Amino acid sequence: MDLTDDQLLRYSRHILLPDVGVAGQARIANATVLVVGAGGLGCPVALYLGAAGVGRLLLADGDTVDLTNLQRQIGHATSAIGENKADSLVRAVLAINPEIQVRPVREALANHALHHAVAAVDLVVDASDNFSTRHAVNRACVLLGKPLISGAAIGFSGQLSVFDSRRAESPCYHCLFPEFVSEPEMRCAEAGVFSPLVGVIGSMQAMEALKCLAQVGSPLIGRLLLWDGLLAEARIMKVPRDPSCPVCGQAVSQAG
């Protein structure tokens, strides 16, 4: 798809970047992205992807907007309390950029519905808040060969990584965080979360997604970025692929 005159003007600050240019912006405009979760991380992800001109967005969340969400979930207004989060966030994205297609998925994706949604897109951003969803999304992305941008935030700390099973050297989420039935997890309702933290991590998820779509820079594949908001410090750890991983190890061996 060629860019229209209006698109060339709207995205001119992207196009001025030599690494992006018209070709990179066209790749962004032709892409379809699934954002799993329309909460603290999903809001900045969706708003920036929409503003940047991703052609088609699917925003999935089965939860409704609550008063306690508004401290950090910047895609929702006070008037949206009680409304499905996907519907509310779709409206916020379209208010910024009405030229793109944005569709709500009003459920917590799982099983066939998750598989169908992942199969329909070019890239997935996991902005969920629990391990079971993250592992399910990871399995679907590995099986279908879709790049996955994964982020998490709690308290004052966040993390970010990119997984792409199409690359032999890329680990998957399970390589980094093996799935255990009894694994403990803390959510914002229990541990709290500093309001701008989800904006920091969500914005970086959007950046990694756009880099992958525009084919610029080096995505965080095989690396885990750890952000300490209290100290304003970032660390990057290398994450190798686990050849015996029951998720991506099997996928690679089956592909071969």
C-alpha positions in Angstrom: 0.0 0.0 0.0 1.4 3.4 -1.0 1.1 6.2 1.5 -1.4 9.0 0.8 -0.5 12.7 0.9 -2.3 12.9 4.3 -0.2 10.0 5.6 3.0 11.5 4.3 2.2 14.6 6.3 0.9 12.8 9.5 3.9 10.6 9.7 6.5 13.1 8.3 8.6 13.0 11.5 9.0 9.2 11.1 9.7 9.6 7.4 12.4 12.2 8.1 14.4 9.5 10.0 16.7 7.9 7.5 16.4 4.5 9.1 12.6 4.6 8.7 11.8 6.7 5.6 8.8 6.1 3.4 9.5 2.3 3.1 9.6 1.8 6.8 6.5 3.8 7.4 4.7 1.9 4.7 5.6 -1.4 6.4 4.1 0.0 9.6 1.0 1.1 7.8 0.6 -2.4 6.2 1.0 -4.3 9.5 -1.6 -5.9 11.8 -0.8 -6.1 15.6 -2.5 -7.8 18.4 -2.2 -6.2 21.9 -3.2 -8.6 24.7 -4.4 -6.5 27.6 -5.8 -3.0 27.6 -4.6 -2.0 31.1 -1.5 -0.2 32.4 0.9 -1.5 29.7 -1.7 -1.9 26.9 -2.8 1.7 27.0 0.5 3.3 26.1 1.3 0.5 23.7 -2.0 0.9 21.8 -1.9 4.7 21.8 1.7 4.9 20.4 1.1 2.1 17.8 -2.1 3.9 16.7 -0.4 7.3 16.6 2.5 5.8 14.7 0.2 4.5 12.0 0.0 0.7 12.5 -2.7 -0.1 9.9 -4.8 -2.6 11.9 -4.9 -3.0 15.7 -6.7 -5.8 17.7 -7.1 -4.8 21.3 -8.0 -7.7 23.6 -9.3 -7.5 27.1 -12.3 -9.0 28.9 -12.1 -6.7 32.0 -14.0 -3.5 32.6 -12.6 -0.1 33.6 -12.5 0.5 37.4 -11.8 3.6 39.4 -8.5 2.1 40.7 -7.3 1.7 37.1 -7.3 5.5 36.3 -4.2 6.2 38.3 -2.1 4.7 35.5 -4.2 3.3 32.6 -4.1 6.5 30.5 -6.3 5.2 27.7 -9.4 5.3 29.9 -11.4 8.3 31.0 -13.4 8.6 34.2 -16.6 8.4 32.1 -15.5 4.9 30.9 -15.8 3.3 34.4 -17.8 0.1 34.0 -17.1 -0.1 30.3 -15.1 -2.9 28.7 -11.5 -1.9 28.5 -11.0 -2.9 24.9 -14.0 -0.7 23.8 -12.7 2.2 25.9 -9.2 2.0 24.5 -10.3 1.6 20.9 -12.2 4.9 21.3 -9.0 6.6 22.7 -6.8 5.3 19.9 -9.3 6.4 17.2 -9.5 9.9 18.8 -5.8 10.2 18.0 -5.8 8.5 14.6 -9.1 7.9 12.9 -7.4 6.7 9.7 -6.4 3.3 11.0 -8.5 0.2 11.8 -8.9 -0.7 15.5 -11.0 -3.6 16.6 -11.9 -4.6 20.2 -11.7 -8.2 21.3 -13.9 -8.2 24.4 -12.6 -11.3 26.1 -9.5 -12.8 27.8 -8.1 -14.7 24.8 -7.5 -18.4 25.4 -7.4 -21.7 23.4 -8.9 -21.5 19.9 -9.8 -17.8 20.2 -6.2 -17.0 21.1 -4.8 -19.1 18.3 -7.2 -17.5 15.8 -6.2 -14.0 16.9 -2.5 -14.6 16.8 -2.8 -16.3 13.4 -4.4 -13.1 12.0 -1.7 -10.7 12.8 2.0 -9.9 12.0 3.1 -9.3 15.6 1.9 -9.7 19.1 2.4 -7.4 22.1 1.8 -9.1 25.5 0.6 -6.4 27.9 -1.1 -8.9 30.2 -0.7 -9.1 34.0 -0.4 -12.8 34.8 1.8 -15.7 34.0 -0.9 -18.0 32.6 -1.8 -15.6 29.9 1.9 -14.8 29.1 2.7 -18.5 28.7 -0.4 -19.1 26.6 0.4 -16.2 24.3 4.0 -17.4 24.0 3.0 -20.9 23.0 0.7 -19.5 20.3 3.4 -17.2 19.0 6.0 -20.0 18.8 3.6 -22.3 17.1 2.5 -19.8 14.5 5.9 -18.1 14.1 4.9 -14.6 15.2 7.3 -12.2 17.0 6.3 -11.4 20.5 7.0 -8.2 22.5 6.7 -9.0 26.2 6.7 -6.6 29.1 5.8 -6.5 32.8 5.7 -3.9 35.5 5.1 -4.0 39.3 6.0 -1.7 42.1 8.9 0.5 40.8 10.4 -2.2 38.5 9.8 -3.3 35.0 11.2 -5.7 32.4 11.0 -6.0 28.6 12.2 -8.6 26.0 11.4 -9.6 22.4 11.0 -13.2 21.3 11.0 -14.4 17.7 10.9 -18.1 17.1 11.6 -17.6 13.4 15.2 -16.8 14.4 17.2 -19.9 15.5 19.1 -17.9 18.2 15.9 -16.5 19.8 14.7 -17.9 23.1 11.0 -17.9 23.9 9.3 -16.6 27.1 9.4 -20.2 28.5 13.2 -20.3 28.1 13.4 -17.2 30.3 10.5 -18.0 32.8 9.8 -21.7 32.8 6.1 -22.5 33.5 5.3 -24.1 36.9 1.8 -24.7 38.1 2.5 -23.4 41.5 4.6 -20.3 40.5 3.8 -17.3 42.7 2.9 -14.0 41.1 2.1 -10.5 42.4 -0.4 -8.2 40.7 -0.9 -4.5 41.0 -3.9 -4.9 43.2 -1.7 -6.7 45.8 1.7 -5.0 45.4 0.9 -1.6 43.9 2.5 0.0 40.9 4.0 3.4 40.5 1.9 5.3 37.9 4.6 6.3 35.3 6.3 2.9 35.4 3.7 1.3 33.1 4.1 4.2 30.7 7.9 3.7 30.6 7.7 -0.1 29.9 4.6 0.2 27.6 6.3 2.9 25.6 9.4 0.7 25.2 7.2 -2.2 24.1 5.7 0.1 21.5 9.2 1.1 20.4 10.3 -2.5 20.0 7.2 -3.4 18.1 7.6 -0.5 15.7 11.3 -1.4 15.2 10.3 -4.9 14.3 7.6 -3.7 11.9 9.7 -1.0 10.2 12.8 -3.4 10.2 15.1 -0.9 11.9 17.6 -1.2 14.7 18.3 -4.2 16.8 15.3 -5.6 18.7 15.8 -7.0 22.2 15.9 -10.6 21.0 18.0 -12.7 23.3 18.2 -9.9 25.8 16.1 -8.9 28.9 16.0 -5.2 29.9 15.4 -4.6 33.6 14.4 -1.1 34.7 14.6 0.1 38.3 12.5 3.2 38.6 13.7 4.1 42.1 17.3 4.2 41.1 16.6 5.2 37.4 18.9 2.4 36.3 18.6 -0.1 33.5 20.4 -3.4 33.2 20.4 -5.7 30.2 20.9 -9.5 30.6 21.6 -11.9 27.9 19.0 -14.7 27.5 20.1 -17.8 25.5 17.6 -20.2 23.9 17.1 -23.4 25.9 17.6 -26.3 23.4 15.5 -28.5 25.7 12.7 -26.0 26.0 9.3 -27.9 25.8 7.8 -24.9 23.8 10.3 -23.6 21.3 12.7 -26.6 21.4 9.9 -28.8 20.1 8.8 -26.2 17.6 12.3 -26.0 16.1 12.8 -29.7 16.0 9.3 -30.1 14.3 10.2 -27.4 11.7 13.4 -29.2 11.0 
